[in-house]
Amino acid sequence: FGDMLSEPILDAAQAAIEECDLFVSIGTSAVVYPAAYLPEYARKAGAVRVEINPEETPASYLYDVHLRGPATEMLARLADGDPELLA
């Protein structure tokens, strides 16, 4: 919050996202721009989009999968292959 992101870094992030197959967003409010645009780039690229966040965000509609809970818990469950997460 309050930190300016350099244009070359944002351009590089967008270029990488446009080539990705999977986009995972972890613990964001989804209201800080220009970073809040990143899931839209992933959607346009056709990537599967996963949101890990305790609560719904203004960008939740852009995601295919919503994992609601603390990041540490959700990531541990993903690492363990918890089948309930993606059911």
Backbone as CSV, one residue per row, in Angstrom:
resi,resn,N_x,N_y,N_z,CA_x,CA_y,CA_z,C_x,C_y,C_z
1,PHE,0.837,-1.171,0.000,0.000,0.000,0.000,0.884,1.237,0.000
2,GLY,0.616,2.149,-0.884,1.364,3.392,-0.942,2.670,3.293,-1.691
3,ASP,3.128,2.078,-2.013,4.372,1.921,-2.765,4.071,1.977,-4.252
4,MET,4.875,2.711,-4.965,4.714,2.783,-6.409,5.445,1.610,-7.060
5,LEU,4.794,0.950,-8.005,5.413,-0.124,-8.751,5.956,0.445,-10.049
6,SER,7.159,0.018,-10.398,7.768,0.553,-11.612,7.082,-0.031,-12.847
7,GLU,7.026,0.766,-13.865,6.389,0.359,-15.126,7.046,-0.889,-15.718
8,PRO,8.387,-0.988,-15.738,8.996,-2.212,-16.280,8.608,-3.475,-15.498
9,ILE,8.462,-3.369,-14.189,8.069,-4.532,-13.393,6.628,-4.917,-13.706
10,LEU,5.752,-3.947,-13.808,4.359,-4.242,-14.164,4.249,-4.835,-15.564
11,ASP,5.027,-4.309,-16.493,5.017,-4.841,-17.863,5.502,-6.289,-17.877
12,ALA,6.545,-6.582,-17.107,7.076,-7.939,-17.042,6.068,-8.892,-16.405
13,ALA,5.383,-8.430,-15.356,4.361,-9.258,-14.711,3.228,-9.553,-15.689
14,GLN,2.776,-8.552,-16.405,1.703,-8.759,-17.372,2.128,-9.737,-18.456
15,ALA,3.333,-9.590,-18.965,3.819,-10.496,-20.008,3.889,-11.940,-19.497
16,ALA,4.355,-12.124,-18.269,4.433,-13.475,-17.694,3.039,-14.059,-17.500
17,ILE,2.113,-13.251,-17.027,0.748,-13.721,-16.788,0.065,-14.092,-18.097
18,GLU,0.336,-13.369,-19.143,-0.272,-13.669,-20.443,0.193,-15.011,-21.003
19,GLU,1.263,-15.567,-20.442,1.795,-16.862,-20.878,1.523,-17.982,-19.881
20,CYS,0.914,-17.683,-18.739,0.765,-18.702,-17.696,-0.469,-19.565,-17.913
21,ASP,-0.426,-20.762,-17.324,-1.562,-21.678,-17.345,-2.353,-21.616,-16.043
22,LEU,-1.675,-21.178,-14.970,-2.274,-21.139,-13.647,-1.882,-19.830,-12.976
23,PHE,-2.873,-19.135,-12.450,-2.652,-17.875,-11.735,-3.241,-18.040,-10.347
24,VAL,-2.417,-17.861,-9.318,-2.865,-18.009,-7.937,-2.683,-16.675,-7.228
25,SER,-3.745,-16.182,-6.656,-3.721,-14.947,-5.882,-3.905,-15.316,-4.417
26,ILE,-3.000,-14.832,-3.571,-3.020,-15.211,-2.158,-3.115,-13.962,-1.293
27,GLY,-4.197,-13.877,-0.538,-4.349,-12.843,0.474,-4.314,-11.418,-0.021
28,THR,-5.120,-11.111,-1.003,-5.165,-9.747,-1.514,-6.524,-9.110,-1.242
29,SER,-6.513,-7.814,-1.109,-7.783,-7.094,-0.978,-8.417,-6.872,-2.349
30,ALA,-7.612,-6.968,-3.397,-8.050,-6.769,-4.783,-8.560,-5.356,-5.039
31,VAL,-8.086,-4.395,-4.273,-8.508,-3.014,-4.487,-7.331,-2.071,-4.738
32,VAL,-6.126,-2.587,-4.731,-4.948,-1.747,-4.937,-4.516,-1.872,-6.398
33,TYR,-4.615,-0.784,-7.096,-4.259,-0.762,-8.515,-2.881,-0.159,-8.678
34,PRO,-2.140,-0.613,-9.657,-2.528,-1.392,-10.831,-2.469,-2.909,-10.636
35,ALA,-1.969,-3.403,-9.506,-1.862,-4.847,-9.296,-3.220,-5.547,-9.341
36,ALA,-4.289,-4.863,-9.009,-5.618,-5.474,-9.014,-6.062,-5.869,-10.423
37,TYR,-5.401,-5.378,-11.443,-5.721,-5.767,-12.822,-5.164,-7.138,-13.188
38,LEU,-4.211,-7.659,-12.424,-3.509,-8.875,-12.818,-4.421,-10.080,-13.051
39,PRO,-5.440,-10.335,-12.224,-6.294,-11.491,-12.540,-7.083,-11.325,-13.842
40,GLU,-7.346,-10.108,-14.220,-8.024,-9.875,-15.502,-7.120,-10.291,-16.659
41,TYR,-5.828,-9.999,-16.556,-4.885,-10.442,-17.592,-4.861,-11.965,-17.666
42,ALA,-4.878,-12.630,-16.504,-4.869,-14.096,-16.482,-6.154,-14.657,-17.093
43,ARG,-7.277,-14.018,-16.807,-8.553,-14.456,-17.396,-8.513,-14.358,-18.908
44,LYS,-8.030,-13.224,-19.403,-7.958,-13.029,-20.855,-7.014,-14.021,-21.511
45,ALA,-5.985,-14.473,-20.767,-5.023,-15.432,-21.302,-5.541,-16.869,-21.230
46,GLY,-6.666,-17.069,-20.546,-7.236,-18.404,-20.445,-6.640,-19.257,-19.332
47,ALA,-5.927,-18.651,-18.414,-5.329,-19.394,-17.307,-6.399,-19.794,-16.293
48,VAL,-6.180,-20.903,-15.627,-7.013,-21.265,-14.483,-6.631,-20.314,-13.354
49,ARG,-7.639,-19.738,-12.700,-7.380,-18.726,-11.671,-7.894,-19.201,-10.330
50,VAL,-6.985,-19.152,-9.330,-7.299,-19.610,-7.974,-7.125,-18.437,-7.020
51,GLU,-8.147,-18.195,-6.230,-8.094,-17.138,-5.216,-8.039,-17.793,-3.833
52,ILE,-6.987,-17.479,-3.081,-6.863,-17.939,-1.699,-7.002,-16.709,-0.818
53,ASN,-8.090,-16.665,-0.079,-8.384,-15.494,0.740,-9.466,-15.872,1.758
54,PRO,-9.399,-15.335,2.964,-10.443,-15.663,3.933,-11.836,-15.192,3.516
55,GLU,-11.893,-14.105,2.781,-13.179,-13.521,2.408,-13.235,-13.239,0.913
56,GLU,-14.429,-13.072,0.416,-14.637,-12.667,-0.971,-14.049,-11.271,-1.168
57,THR,-13.567,-11.019,-2.382,-13.012,-9.714,-2.725,-13.781,-9.145,-3.908
58,PRO,-13.551,-7.880,-4.239,-14.210,-7.311,-5.419,-13.826,-8.021,-6.723
59,ALA,-12.722,-8.770,-6.716,-12.277,-9.471,-7.921,-12.612,-10.959,-7.895
60,SER,-13.321,-11.431,-6.891,-13.605,-12.867,-6.774,-14.287,-13.432,-8.020
61,TYR,-15.087,-12.643,-8.668,-15.792,-13.127,-9.864,-14.836,-13.514,-10.997
62,LEU,-13.597,-13.058,-10.935,-12.610,-13.359,-11.976,-11.941,-14.725,-11.798
63,TYR,-12.210,-15.392,-10.692,-11.524,-16.640,-10.363,-12.400,-17.855,-10.605
64,ASP,-11.739,-18.947,-10.976,-12.416,-20.224,-11.200,-12.582,-20.997,-9.896
65,VAL,-11.589,-20.876,-9.021,-11.566,-21.624,-7.763,-11.384,-20.624,-6.628
66,HIS,-12.177,-20.790,-5.569,-12.090,-19.918,-4.397,-11.777,-20.789,-3.184
67,LEU,-10.628,-20.569,-2.574,-10.257,-21.287,-1.362,-10.353,-20.294,-0.219
68,ARG,-11.359,-20.463,0.618,-11.627,-19.521,1.693,-11.003,-20.002,2.994
69,GLY,-10.040,-19.234,3.463,-9.374,-19.536,4.716,-8.016,-18.865,4.750
70,PRO,-7.292,-19.030,5.859,-5.958,-18.434,5.965,-5.009,-19.045,4.930
71,ALA,-4.136,-18.224,4.407,-3.206,-18.670,3.363,-2.375,-19.864,3.823
72,THR,-1.849,-19.817,5.043,-1.000,-20.924,5.510,-1.772,-22.238,5.522
73,GLU,-3.008,-22.210,5.948,-3.826,-23.427,5.991,-4.162,-23.915,4.586
74,MET,-4.597,-23.016,3.722,-4.991,-23.405,2.370,-3.797,-23.930,1.573
75,LEU,-2.642,-23.288,1.702,-1.451,-23.746,0.982,-0.980,-25.099,1.499
76,ALA,-1.044,-25.311,2.805,-0.660,-26.608,3.370,-1.591,-27.707,2.855
77,ARG,-2.874,-27.408,2.801,-3.837,-28.394,2.294,-3.606,-28.678,0.816
78,LEU,-3.286,-27.667,0.049,-2.964,-27.886,-1.361,-1.721,-28.750,-1.505
79,ALA,-0.689,-28.449,-0.721,0.559,-29.208,-0.769,0.330,-30.676,-0.390
80,ASP,-0.612,-30.904,0.516,-0.936,-32.273,0.947,-1.869,-32.979,-0.027
81,GLY,-2.346,-32.249,-1.046,-3.245,-32.847,-2.032,-4.650,-33.085,-1.515
82,ASP,-5.107,-32.244,-0.622,-6.453,-32.370,-0.040,-7.497,-32.358,-1.158
83,PRO,-8.172,-33.478,-1.409,-9.139,-33.535,-2.508,-10.375,-32.685,-2.290
84,GLU,-10.689,-32.320,-1.057,-11.868,-31.504,-0.775,-11.728,-30.071,-1.267
85,LEU,-10.496,-29.602,-1.413,-10.301,-28.216,-1.822,-10.817,-27.923,-3.220
86,LEU,-10.644,-28.839,-4.097,-11.003,-28.588,-5.496,-12.266,-29.329,-5.905
87,ALA,-12.978,-29.861,-4.953,-14.203,-30.606,-5.268,-15.322,-29.675,-5.668
